[in-house]
């Protein structure tokens, strides 16, 4: 995952196909009512994506010296 600031309130996100697939699977699971549990492999992939996201936000914060448009309440699992 790579985040790049392209304007004050605009970010460009680059994902690997596997990362996008894991995000879409989680979104589909939630949209379908979140019945049952996500497979442990999907949870592991999502945790890796969130870890990468947090690292990219920290990098952007260090580069700009400020907030990175992180949604309130967002956290690493």
N, CA, C and O atoms as a Maestro MAE file, in Angstrom:
{
 s_m_m2io_version
 :::
 2.0.0
}

f_m_ct {
 s_m_title
 :::
 protein
 m_atom[308] {
  # First column is atom index #
  i_m_mmod_type
  r_m_x_coord
  r_m_y_coord
  r_m_z_coord
  i_m_residue_number
  s_m_chain_name
  s_m_pdb_residue_name
  s_m_pdb_atom_name
  i_m_atomic_number
  :::
  1 25 0.845 -1.164 0.000 1 A "UNK " " N  " 7
  2 3 0.000 0.000 0.000 1 A "UNK " " CA " 6
  3 2 0.896 1.235 0.000 1 A "UNK " " C  " 6
  4 15 1.915 1.294 0.688 1 A "UNK " " O  " 8
  5 25 0.484 2.204 -0.786 2 A "UNK " " N  " 7
  6 3 1.214 3.469 -0.869 2 A "UNK " " CA " 6
  7 2 0.200 4.603 -0.851 2 A "UNK " " C  " 6
  8 15 -0.750 4.602 -1.635 2 A "UNK " " O  " 8
  9 25 0.395 5.565 0.036 3 A "UNK " " N  " 7
  10 3 -0.429 6.773 0.070 3 A "UNK " " CA " 6
  11 2 0.423 7.948 -0.371 3 A "UNK " " C  " 6
  12 15 1.589 8.065 0.007 3 A "UNK " " O  " 8
  13 25 -0.163 8.801 -1.162 4 A "UNK " " N  " 7
  14 3 0.532 9.996 -1.636 4 A "UNK " " CA " 6
  15 2 -0.437 11.174 -1.540 4 A "UNK " " C  " 6
  16 15 -1.579 11.086 -1.991 4 A "UNK " " O  " 8
  17 25 0.028 12.273 -0.948 5 A "UNK " " N  " 7
  18 3 -0.801 13.474 -0.880 5 A "UNK " " CA " 6
  19 2 -0.691 14.206 -2.212 5 A "UNK " " C  " 6
  20 15 0.404 14.569 -2.641 5 A "UNK " " O  " 8
  21 25 -1.845 14.423 -2.869 6 A "UNK " " N  " 7
  22 3 -1.849 15.118 -4.154 6 A "UNK " " CA " 6
  23 2 -2.444 16.516 -4.031 6 A "UNK " " C  " 6
  24 15 -2.268 17.339 -4.930 6 A "UNK " " O  " 8
  25 25 -3.140 16.797 -2.941 7 A "UNK " " N  " 7
  26 3 -3.683 18.116 -2.628 7 A "UNK " " CA " 6
  27 2 -3.986 18.114 -1.131 7 A "UNK " " C  " 6
  28 15 -3.886 17.075 -0.479 7 A "UNK " " O  " 8
  29 25 -4.350 19.252 -0.593 8 A "UNK " " N  " 7
  30 3 -4.560 19.366 0.842 8 A "UNK " " CA " 6
  31 2 -5.490 18.295 1.397 8 A "UNK " " C  " 6
  32 15 -5.172 17.669 2.408 8 A "UNK " " O  " 8
  33 25 -6.608 18.079 0.768 9 A "UNK " " N  " 7
  34 3 -7.580 17.102 1.255 9 A "UNK " " CA " 6
  35 2 -7.777 15.954 0.273 9 A "UNK " " C  " 6
  36 15 -8.861 15.378 0.177 9 A "UNK " " O  " 8
  37 25 -6.708 15.632 -0.455 10 A "UNK " " N  " 7
  38 3 -6.810 14.595 -1.476 10 A "UNK " " CA " 6
  39 2 -5.591 13.693 -1.407 10 A "UNK " " C  " 6
  40 15 -4.451 14.157 -1.418 10 A "UNK " " O  " 8
  41 25 -5.856 12.383 -1.336 11 A "UNK " " N  " 7
  42 3 -4.787 11.395 -1.290 11 A "UNK " " CA " 6
  43 2 -4.934 10.431 -2.455 11 A "UNK " " C  " 6
  44 15 -6.044 10.152 -2.909 11 A "UNK " " O  " 8
  45 25 -3.814 9.928 -2.930 12 A "UNK " " N  " 7
  46 3 -3.823 8.870 -3.949 12 A "UNK " " CA " 6
  47 2 -3.421 7.583 -3.234 12 A "UNK " " C  " 6
  48 15 -2.444 7.558 -2.484 12 A "UNK " " O  " 8
  49 25 -4.177 6.526 -3.471 13 A "UNK " " N  " 7
  50 3 -3.943 5.242 -2.831 13 A "UNK " " CA " 6
  51 2 -3.574 4.220 -3.893 13 A "UNK " " C  " 6
  52 15 -4.285 4.057 -4.885 13 A "UNK " " O  " 8
  53 25 -2.466 3.538 -3.680 14 A "UNK " " N  " 7
  54 3 -2.050 2.457 -4.574 14 A "UNK " " CA " 6
  55 2 -2.084 1.160 -3.779 14 A "UNK " " C  " 6
  56 15 -1.467 1.056 -2.719 14 A "UNK " " O  " 8
  57 25 -2.806 0.174 -4.294 15 A "UNK " " N  " 7
  58 3 -2.950 -1.113 -3.620 15 A "UNK " " CA " 6
  59 2 -2.502 -2.251 -4.520 15 A "UNK " " C  " 6
  60 15 -2.555 -2.144 -5.745 15 A "UNK " " O  " 8
  61 25 -2.067 -3.327 -3.911 16 A "UNK " " N  " 7
  62 3 -1.863 -4.565 -4.641 16 A "UNK " " CA " 6
  63 2 -3.236 -5.186 -4.860 16 A "UNK " " C  " 6
  64 15 -4.171 -4.898 -4.112 16 A "UNK " " O  " 8
  65 25 -3.366 -6.015 -5.853 17 A "UNK " " N  " 7
  66 3 -4.649 -6.661 -6.142 17 A "UNK " " CA " 6
  67 2 -5.158 -7.444 -4.931 17 A "UNK " " C  " 6
  68 15 -6.358 -7.433 -4.658 17 A "UNK " " O  " 8
  69 25 -4.274 -8.118 -4.206 18 A "UNK " " N  " 7
  70 3 -4.673 -8.878 -3.030 18 A "UNK " " CA " 6
  71 2 -5.257 -7.962 -1.948 18 A "UNK " " C  " 6
  72 15 -6.232 -8.324 -1.290 18 A "UNK " " O  " 8
  73 25 -4.669 -6.790 -1.768 19 A "UNK " " N  " 7
  74 3 -5.170 -5.846 -0.772 19 A "UNK " " CA " 6
  75 2 -6.570 -5.357 -1.139 19 A "UNK " " C  " 6
  76 15 -7.453 -5.290 -0.284 19 A "UNK " " O  " 8
  77 25 -6.765 -5.020 -2.400 20 A "UNK " " N  " 7
  78 3 -8.084 -4.586 -2.851 20 A "UNK " " CA " 6
  79 2 -9.108 -5.713 -2.707 20 A "UNK " " C  " 6
  80 15 -10.242 -5.474 -2.292 20 A "UNK " " O  " 8
  81 25 -8.712 -6.933 -3.048 21 A "UNK " " N  " 7
  82 3 -9.611 -8.071 -2.916 21 A "UNK " " CA " 6
  83 2 -10.029 -8.270 -1.459 21 A "UNK " " C  " 6
  84 15 -11.203 -8.516 -1.182 21 A "UNK " " O  " 8
  85 25 -9.088 -8.166 -0.534 22 A "UNK " " N  " 7
  86 3 -9.409 -8.333 0.889 22 A "UNK " " CA " 6
  87 2 -10.344 -7.229 1.370 22 A "UNK " " C  " 6
  88 15 -11.272 -7.496 2.133 22 A "UNK " " O  " 8
  89 25 -10.109 -5.993 0.934 23 A "UNK " " N  " 7
  90 3 -10.988 -4.886 1.321 23 A "UNK " " CA " 6
  91 2 -12.394 -5.061 0.764 23 A "UNK " " C  " 6
  92 15 -13.374 -4.805 1.462 23 A "UNK " " O  " 8
  93 25 -12.498 -5.491 -0.481 24 A "UNK " " N  " 7
  94 3 -13.812 -5.686 -1.086 24 A "UNK " " CA " 6
  95 2 -14.548 -6.862 -0.440 24 A "UNK " " C  " 6
  96 15 -15.767 -6.812 -0.277 24 A "UNK " " O  " 8
  97 25 -13.827 -7.907 -0.077 25 A "UNK " " N  " 7
  98 3 -14.460 -9.041 0.605 25 A "UNK " " CA " 6
  99 2 -15.020 -8.604 1.953 25 A "UNK " " C  " 6
  100 15 -16.123 -9.003 2.328 25 A "UNK " " O  " 8
  101 25 -14.267 -7.789 2.679 26 A "UNK " " N  " 7
  102 3 -14.749 -7.286 3.972 26 A "UNK " " CA " 6
  103 2 -15.944 -6.362 3.785 26 A "UNK " " C  " 6
  104 15 -16.907 -6.428 4.550 26 A "UNK " " O  " 8
  105 25 -15.889 -5.505 2.778 27 A "UNK " " N  " 7
  106 3 -17.014 -4.597 2.505 27 A "UNK " " CA " 6
  107 2 -18.260 -5.394 2.125 27 A "UNK " " C  " 6
  108 15 -19.364 -5.071 2.562 27 A "UNK " " O  " 8
  109 25 -18.082 -6.428 1.315 28 A "UNK " " N  " 7
  110 3 -19.209 -7.264 0.906 28 A "UNK " " CA " 6
  111 2 -19.812 -7.983 2.112 28 A "UNK " " C  " 6
  112 15 -21.033 -8.075 2.244 28 A "UNK " " O  " 8
  113 25 -18.944 -8.491 2.991 29 A "UNK " " N  " 7
  114 3 -19.396 -9.180 4.194 29 A "UNK " " CA " 6
  115 2 -20.238 -8.237 5.070 29 A "UNK " " C  " 6
  116 15 -21.297 -8.624 5.564 29 A "UNK " " O  " 8
  117 25 -19.763 -7.006 5.256 30 A "UNK " " N  " 7
  118 3 -20.503 -6.021 6.051 30 A "UNK " " CA " 6
  119 2 -21.805 -5.649 5.356 30 A "UNK " " C  " 6
  120 15 -22.853 -5.596 6.001 30 A "UNK " " O  " 8
  121 25 -21.758 -5.393 4.059 31 A "UNK " " N  " 7
  122 3 -22.956 -4.998 3.312 31 A "UNK " " CA " 6
  123 2 -24.014 -6.109 3.306 31 A "UNK " " C  " 6
  124 15 -25.212 -5.835 3.238 31 A "UNK " " O  " 8
  125 25 -23.563 -7.350 3.377 32 A "UNK " " N  " 7
  126 3 -24.495 -8.483 3.385 32 A "UNK " " CA " 6
  127 2 -25.018 -8.800 4.784 32 A "UNK " " C  " 6
  128 15 -25.702 -9.806 4.974 32 A "UNK " " O  " 8
  129 25 -24.708 -7.963 5.752 33 A "UNK " " N  " 7
  130 3 -25.239 -8.152 7.097 33 A "UNK " " CA " 6
  131 2 -24.259 -8.725 8.100 33 A "UNK " " C  " 6
  132 15 -24.636 -8.990 9.242 33 A "UNK " " O  " 8
  133 25 -23.028 -8.921 7.709 34 A "UNK " " N  " 7
  134 3 -21.973 -9.410 8.604 34 A "UNK " " CA " 6
  135 2 -22.375 -10.697 9.323 34 A "UNK " " C  " 6
  136 15 -22.099 -10.867 10.511 34 A "UNK " " O  " 8
  137 25 -23.020 -11.590 8.600 35 A "UNK " " N  " 7
  138 3 -23.415 -12.866 9.192 35 A "UNK " " CA " 6
  139 2 -22.227 -13.820 9.208 35 A "UNK " " C  " 6
  140 15 -21.429 -13.857 8.272 35 A "UNK " " O  " 8
  141 25 -22.126 -14.576 10.267 36 A "UNK " " N  " 7
  142 3 -21.010 -15.507 10.390 36 A "UNK " " CA " 6
  143 2 -19.732 -14.753 10.705 36 A "UNK " " C  " 6
  144 15 -19.763 -13.611 11.163 36 A "UNK " " O  " 8
  145 25 -18.623 -15.400 10.454 37 A "UNK " " N  " 7
  146 3 -17.325 -14.787 10.711 37 A "UNK " " CA " 6
  147 2 -16.509 -14.763 9.426 37 A "UNK " " C  " 6
  148 15 -16.660 -15.616 8.551 37 A "UNK " " O  " 8
  149 25 -15.648 -13.771 9.341 38 A "UNK " " N  " 7
  150 3 -14.696 -13.749 8.234 38 A "UNK " " CA " 6
  151 2 -13.685 -14.864 8.455 38 A "UNK " " C  " 6
  152 15 -13.318 -15.144 9.597 38 A "UNK " " O  " 8
  153 25 -13.229 -15.503 7.388 39 A "UNK " " N  " 7
  154 3 -12.174 -16.510 7.540 39 A "UNK " " CA " 6
  155 2 -10.925 -15.877 8.162 39 A "UNK " " C  " 6
  156 15 -10.637 -14.702 7.932 39 A "UNK " " O  " 8
  157 25 -10.201 -16.650 8.938 40 A "UNK " " N  " 7
  158 3 -9.015 -16.117 9.626 40 A "UNK " " CA " 6
  159 2 -7.985 -15.562 8.644 40 A "UNK " " C  " 6
  160 15 -7.292 -14.596 8.964 40 A "UNK " " O  " 8
  161 25 -7.874 -16.153 7.459 41 A "UNK " " N  " 7
  162 3 -6.941 -15.626 6.459 41 A "UNK " " CA " 6
  163 2 -7.345 -14.220 6.025 41 A "UNK " " C  " 6
  164 15 -6.485 -13.364 5.817 41 A "UNK " " O  " 8
  165 25 -8.649 -13.976 5.886 42 A "UNK " " N  " 7
  166 3 -9.132 -12.644 5.512 42 A "UNK " " CA " 6
  167 2 -8.855 -11.645 6.624 42 A "UNK " " C  " 6
  168 15 -8.464 -10.509 6.356 42 A "UNK " " O  " 8
  169 25 -9.056 -12.061 7.873 43 A "UNK " " N  " 7
  170 3 -8.774 -11.179 9.012 43 A "UNK " " CA " 6
  171 2 -7.284 -10.832 9.035 43 A "UNK " " C  " 6
  172 15 -6.920 -9.678 9.261 43 A "UNK " " O  " 8
  173 25 -6.425 -11.825 8.804 44 A "UNK " " N  " 7
  174 3 -4.976 -11.578 8.772 44 A "UNK " " CA " 6
  175 2 -4.614 -10.581 7.677 44 A "UNK " " C  " 6
  176 15 -3.818 -9.670 7.904 44 A "UNK " " O  " 8
  177 25 -5.196 -10.751 6.488 45 A "UNK " " N  " 7
  178 3 -4.916 -9.823 5.381 45 A "UNK " " CA " 6
  179 2 -5.381 -8.420 5.727 45 A "UNK " " C  " 6
  180 15 -4.678 -7.448 5.450 45 A "UNK " " O  " 8
  181 25 -6.555 -8.304 6.327 46 A "UNK " " N  " 7
  182 3 -7.071 -6.979 6.701 46 A "UNK " " CA " 6
  183 2 -6.188 -6.325 7.758 46 A "UNK " " C  " 6
  184 15 -5.966 -5.115 7.709 46 A "UNK " " O  " 8
  185 25 -5.683 -7.099 8.707 47 A "UNK " " N  " 7
  186 3 -4.783 -6.546 9.713 47 A "UNK " " CA " 6
  187 2 -3.494 -6.040 9.065 47 A "UNK " " C  " 6
  188 15 -2.969 -5.000 9.463 47 A "UNK " " O  " 8
  189 25 -2.986 -6.763 8.077 48 A "UNK " " N  " 7
  190 3 -1.789 -6.324 7.360 48 A "UNK " " CA " 6
  191 2 -2.060 -5.028 6.599 48 A "UNK " " C  " 6
  192 15 -1.219 -4.130 6.575 48 A "UNK " " O  " 8
  193 25 -3.229 -4.934 5.981 49 A "UNK " " N  " 7
  194 3 -3.597 -3.720 5.246 49 A "UNK " " CA " 6
  195 2 -3.697 -2.536 6.196 49 A "UNK " " C  " 6
  196 15 -3.198 -1.451 5.894 49 A "UNK " " O  " 8
  197 25 -4.343 -2.739 7.350 50 A "UNK " " N  " 7
  198 3 -4.471 -1.650 8.321 50 A "UNK " " CA " 6
  199 2 -3.116 -1.228 8.880 50 A "UNK " " C  " 6
  200 15 -2.885 -0.042 9.119 50 A "UNK " " O  " 8
  201 25 -2.230 -2.182 9.087 51 A "UNK " " N  " 7
  202 3 -0.883 -1.854 9.551 51 A "UNK " " CA " 6
  203 2 -0.151 -1.009 8.504 51 A "UNK " " C  " 6
  204 15 0.509 -0.026 8.841 51 A "UNK " " O  " 8
  205 25 -0.272 -1.396 7.242 52 A "UNK " " N  " 7
  206 3 0.338 -0.613 6.161 52 A "UNK " " CA " 6
  207 2 -0.265 0.770 6.056 52 A "UNK " " C  " 6
  208 15 0.447 1.749 5.830 52 A "UNK " " O  " 8
  209 25 -1.579 0.858 6.219 53 A "UNK " " N  " 7
  210 3 -2.280 2.148 6.176 53 A "UNK " " CA " 6
  211 2 -1.769 3.071 7.284 53 A "UNK " " C  " 6
  212 15 -1.475 4.240 7.035 53 A "UNK " " O  " 8
  213 25 -1.665 2.548 8.496 54 A "UNK " " N  " 7
  214 3 -1.174 3.355 9.616 54 A "UNK " " CA " 6
  215 2 0.261 3.815 9.372 54 A "UNK " " C  " 6
  216 15 0.609 4.950 9.697 54 A "UNK " " O  " 8
  217 25 1.100 2.942 8.802 55 A "UNK " " N  " 7
  218 3 2.483 3.310 8.507 55 A "UNK " " CA " 6
  219 2 2.534 4.421 7.463 55 A "UNK " " C  " 6
  220 15 3.330 5.352 7.584 55 A "UNK " " O  " 8
  221 25 1.690 4.327 6.442 56 A "UNK " " N  " 7
  222 3 1.656 5.361 5.407 56 A "UNK " " CA " 6
  223 2 1.149 6.690 5.977 56 A "UNK " " C  " 6
  224 15 1.658 7.752 5.621 56 A "UNK " " O  " 8
  225 25 0.144 6.631 6.862 57 A "UNK " " N  " 7
  226 3 -0.339 7.866 7.494 57 A "UNK " " CA " 6
  227 2 0.760 8.510 8.322 57 A "UNK " " C  " 6
  228 15 0.930 9.728 8.292 57 A "UNK " " O  " 8
  229 25 1.505 7.699 9.062 58 A "UNK " " N  " 7
  230 3 2.611 8.237 9.866 58 A "UNK " " CA " 6
  231 2 3.662 8.883 8.968 58 A "UNK " " C  " 6
  232 15 4.199 9.943 9.293 58 A "UNK " " O  " 8
  233 25 3.955 8.237 7.830 59 A "UNK " " N  " 7
  234 3 4.931 8.798 6.893 59 A "UNK " " CA " 6
  235 2 4.446 10.144 6.369 59 A "UNK " " C  " 6
  236 15 5.214 11.105 6.324 59 A "UNK " " O  " 8
  237 25 3.173 10.219 5.971 60 A "UNK " " N  " 7
  238 3 2.625 11.482 5.469 60 A "UNK " " CA " 6
  239 2 2.637 12.550 6.553 60 A "UNK " " C  " 6
  240 15 2.946 13.711 6.283 60 A "UNK " " O  " 8
  241 25 2.300 12.159 7.782 61 A "UNK " " N  " 7
  242 3 2.292 13.094 8.897 61 A "UNK " " CA " 6
  243 2 3.703 13.652 9.115 61 A "UNK " " C  " 6
  244 15 3.875 14.851 9.339 61 A "UNK " " O  " 8
  245 25 4.703 12.779 9.047 62 A "UNK " " N  " 7
  246 3 6.087 13.217 9.214 62 A "UNK " " CA " 6
  247 2 6.509 14.158 8.091 62 A "UNK " " C  " 6
  248 15 7.213 15.139 8.333 62 A "UNK " " O  " 8
  249 25 6.080 13.862 6.861 63 A "UNK " " N  " 7
  250 3 6.445 14.693 5.711 63 A "UNK " " CA " 6
  251 2 5.789 16.064 5.762 63 A "UNK " " C  " 6
  252 15 6.406 17.062 5.389 63 A "UNK " " O  " 8
  253 25 4.542 16.122 6.223 64 A "UNK " " N  " 7
  254 3 3.803 17.381 6.190 64 A "UNK " " CA " 6
  255 2 3.768 18.086 7.533 64 A "UNK " " C  " 6
  256 15 3.439 19.270 7.610 64 A "UNK " " O  " 8
  257 25 4.110 17.357 8.602 65 A "UNK " " N  " 7
  258 3 4.089 17.959 9.921 65 A "UNK " " CA " 6
  259 2 2.689 18.224 10.444 65 A "UNK " " C  " 6
  260 15 2.510 19.056 11.333 65 A "UNK " " O  " 8
  261 25 1.691 17.529 9.905 66 A "UNK " " N  " 7
  262 3 0.327 17.783 10.343 66 A "UNK " " CA " 6
  263 2 -0.577 16.598 10.212 66 A "UNK " " C  " 6
  264 15 -0.135 15.464 10.026 66 A "UNK " " O  " 8
  265 25 -1.861 16.879 10.312 67 A "UNK " " N  " 7
  266 3 -2.874 15.841 10.209 67 A "UNK " " CA " 6
  267 2 -2.876 15.270 8.794 67 A "UNK " " C  " 6
  268 15 -2.477 15.939 7.841 67 A "UNK " " O  " 8
  269 25 -3.321 14.046 8.674 68 A "UNK " " N  " 7
  270 3 -3.291 13.362 7.384 68 A "UNK " " CA " 6
  271 2 -4.674 12.962 6.906 68 A "UNK " " C  " 6
  272 15 -4.813 12.008 6.139 68 A "UNK " " O  " 8
  273 25 -5.670 13.657 7.335 69 A "UNK " " N  " 7
  274 3 -7.046 13.362 6.936 69 A "UNK " " CA " 6
  275 2 -7.492 11.991 7.420 69 A "UNK " " C  " 6
  276 15 -8.305 11.327 6.778 69 A "UNK " " O  " 8
  277 25 -6.953 11.577 8.555 70 A "UNK " " N  " 7
  278 3 -7.344 10.299 9.132 70 A "UNK " " CA " 6
  279 2 -8.750 10.435 9.701 70 A "UNK " " C  " 6
  280 15 -9.004 11.323 10.514 70 A "UNK " " O  " 8
  281 25 -9.647 9.582 9.293 71 A "UNK " " N  " 7
  282 3 -11.013 9.667 9.808 71 A "UNK " " CA " 6
  283 2 -11.014 9.466 11.318 71 A "UNK " " C  " 6
  284 15 -10.289 8.616 11.835 71 A "UNK " " O  " 8
  285 25 -11.823 10.246 12.023 72 A "UNK " " N  " 7
  286 3 -11.904 10.103 13.462 72 A "UNK " " CA " 6
  287 2 -12.396 8.707 13.791 72 A "UNK " " C  " 6
  288 15 -13.283 8.170 13.127 72 A "UNK " " O  " 8
  289 25 -11.813 8.135 14.812 73 A "UNK " " N  " 7
  290 3 -12.203 6.790 15.222 73 A "UNK " " CA " 6
  291 2 -11.499 5.687 14.461 73 A "UNK " " C  " 6
  292 15 -11.698 4.514 14.778 73 A "UNK " " O  " 8
  293 25 -10.676 6.018 13.460 74 A "UNK " " N  " 7
  294 3 -9.989 4.968 12.725 74 A "UNK " " CA " 6
  295 2 -8.886 4.415 13.610 74 A "UNK " " C  " 6
  296 15 -8.206 5.168 14.308 74 A "UNK " " O  " 8
  297 25 -8.708 3.100 13.582 75 A "UNK " " N  " 7
  298 3 -7.725 2.465 14.437 75 A "UNK " " CA " 6
  299 2 -7.218 1.195 13.776 75 A "UNK " " C  " 6
  300 15 -7.827 0.664 12.847 75 A "UNK " " O  " 8
  301 25 -6.081 0.720 14.283 76 A "UNK " " N  " 7
  302 3 -5.535 -0.551 13.826 76 A "UNK " " CA " 6
  303 2 -6.188 -1.642 14.634 76 A "UNK " " C  " 6
  304 15 -6.377 -1.492 15.841 76 A "UNK " " O  " 8
  305 25 -6.542 -2.755 13.978 77 A "UNK " " N  " 7
  306 3 -7.159 -3.893 14.682 77 A "UNK " " CA " 6
  307 2 -6.116 -4.601 15.520 77 A "UNK " " C  " 6
  308 15 -6.426 -5.586 16.190 77 A "UNK " " O  " 8
  :::
 }
 m_bond[307] {
  # First column is bond index #
  i_m_from
  i_m_to
  i_m_order
  :::
  1 1 2 1
  2 2 3 1
  3 3 4 2
  4 3 5 1
  5 5 6 1
  6 6 7 1
  7 7 8 2
  8 7 9 1
  9 9 10 1
  10 10 11 1
  11 11 12 2
  12 11 13 1
  13 13 14 1
  14 14 15 1
  15 15 16 2
  16 15 17 1
  17 17 18 1
  18 18 19 1
  19 19 20 2
  20 19 21 1
  21 21 22 1
  22 22 23 1
  23 23 24 2
  24 23 25 1
  25 25 26 1
  26 26 27 1
  27 27 28 2
  28 27 29 1
  29 29 30 1
  30 30 31 1
  31 31 32 2
  32 31 33 1
  33 33 34 1
  34 34 35 1
  35 35 36 2
  36 35 37 1
  37 37 38 1
  38 38 39 1
  39 39 40 2
  40 39 41 1
  41 41 42 1
  42 42 43 1
  43 43 44 2
  44 43 45 1
  45 45 46 1
  46 46 47 1
  47 47 48 2
  48 47 49 1
  49 49 50 1
  50 50 51 1
  51 51 52 2
  52 51 53 1
  53 53 54 1
  54 54 55 1
  55 55 56 2
  56 55 57 1
  57 57 58 1
  58 58 59 1
  59 59 60 2
  60 59 61 1
  61 61 62 1
  62 62 63 1
  63 63 64 2
  64 63 65 1
  65 65 66 1
  66 66 67 1
  67 67 68 2
  68 67 69 1
  69 69 70 1
  70 70 71 1
  71 71 72 2
  72 71 73 1
  73 73 74 1
  74 74 75 1
  75 75 76 2
  76 75 77 1
  77 77 78 1
  78 78 79 1
  79 79 80 2
  80 79 81 1
  81 81 82 1
  82 82 83 1
  83 83 84 2
  84 83 85 1
  85 85 86 1
  86 86 87 1
  87 87 88 2
  88 87 89 1
  89 89 90 1
  90 90 91 1
  91 91 92 2
  92 91 93 1
  93 93 94 1
  94 94 95 1
  95 95 96 2
  96 95 97 1
  97 97 98 1
  98 98 99 1
  99 99 100 2
  100 99 101 1
  101 101 102 1
  102 102 103 1
  103 103 104 2
  104 103 105 1
  105 105 106 1
  106 106 107 1
  107 107 108 2
  108 107 109 1
  109 109 110 1
  110 110 111 1
  111 111 112 2
  112 111 113 1
  113 113 114 1
  114 114 115 1
  115 115 116 2
  116 115 117 1
  117 117 118 1
  118 118 119 1
  119 119 120 2
  120 119 121 1
  121 121 122 1
  122 122 123 1
  123 123 124 2
  124 123 125 1
  125 125 126 1
  126 126 127 1
  127 127 128 2
  128 127 129 1
  129 129 130 1
  130 130 131 1
  131 131 132 2
  132 131 133 1
  133 133 134 1
  134 134 135 1
  135 135 136 2
  136 135 137 1
  137 137 138 1
  138 138 139 1
  139 139 140 2
  140 139 141 1
  141 141 142 1
  142 142 143 1
  143 143 144 2
  144 143 145 1
  145 145 146 1
  146 146 147 1
  147 147 148 2
  148 147 149 1
  149 149 150 1
  150 150 151 1
  151 151 152 2
  152 151 153 1
  153 153 154 1
  154 154 155 1
  155 155 156 2
  156 155 157 1
  157 157 158 1
  158 158 159 1
  159 159 160 2
  160 159 161 1
  161 161 162 1
  162 162 163 1
  163 163 164 2
  164 163 165 1
  165 165 166 1
  166 166 167 1
  167 167 168 2
  168 167 169 1
  169 169 170 1
  170 170 171 1
  171 171 172 2
  172 171 173 1
  173 173 174 1
  174 174 175 1
  175 175 176 2
  176 175 177 1
  177 177 178 1
  178 178 179 1
  179 179 180 2
  180 179 181 1
  181 181 182 1
  182 182 183 1
  183 183 184 2
  184 183 185 1
  185 185 186 1
  186 186 187 1
  187 187 188 2
  188 187 189 1
  189 189 190 1
  190 190 191 1
  191 191 192 2
  192 191 193 1
  193 193 194 1
  194 194 195 1
  195 195 196 2
  196 195 197 1
  197 197 198 1
  198 198 199 1
  199 199 200 2
  200 199 201 1
  201 201 202 1
  202 202 203 1
  203 203 204 2
  204 203 205 1
  205 205 206 1
  206 206 207 1
  207 207 208 2
  208 207 209 1
  209 209 210 1
  210 210 211 1
  211 211 212 2
  212 211 213 1
  213 213 214 1
  214 214 215 1
  215 215 216 2
  216 215 217 1
  217 217 218 1
  218 218 219 1
  219 219 220 2
  220 219 221 1
  221 221 222 1
  222 222 223 1
  223 223 224 2
  224 223 225 1
  225 225 226 1
  226 226 227 1
  227 227 228 2
  228 227 229 1
  229 229 230 1
  230 230 231 1
  231 231 232 2
  232 231 233 1
  233 233 234 1
  234 234 235 1
  235 235 236 2
  236 235 237 1
  237 237 238 1
  238 238 239 1
  239 239 240 2
  240 239 241 1
  241 241 242 1
  242 242 243 1
  243 243 244 2
  244 243 245 1
  245 245 246 1
  246 246 247 1
  247 247 248 2
  248 247 249 1
  249 249 250 1
  250 250 251 1
  251 251 252 2
  252 251 253 1
  253 253 254 1
  254 254 255 1
  255 255 256 2
  256 255 257 1
  257 257 258 1
  258 258 259 1
  259 259 260 2
  260 259 261 1
  261 261 262 1
  262 262 263 1
  263 263 264 2
  264 263 265 1
  265 265 266 1
  266 266 267 1
  267 267 268 2
  268 267 269 1
  269 269 270 1
  270 270 271 1
  271 271 272 2
  272 271 273 1
  273 273 274 1
  274 274 275 1
  275 275 276 2
  276 275 277 1
  277 277 278 1
  278 278 279 1
  279 279 280 2
  280 279 281 1
  281 281 282 1
  282 282 283 1
  283 283 284 2
  284 283 285 1
  285 285 286 1
  286 286 287 1
  287 287 288 2
  288 287 289 1
  289 289 290 1
  290 290 291 1
  291 291 292 2
  292 291 293 1
  293 293 294 1
  294 294 295 1
  295 295 296 2
  296 295 297 1
  297 297 298 1
  298 298 299 1
  299 299 300 2
  300 299 301 1
  301 301 302 1
  302 302 303 1
  303 303 304 2
  304 303 305 1
  305 305 306 1
  306 306 307 1
  307 307 308 2
  :::
 }
}
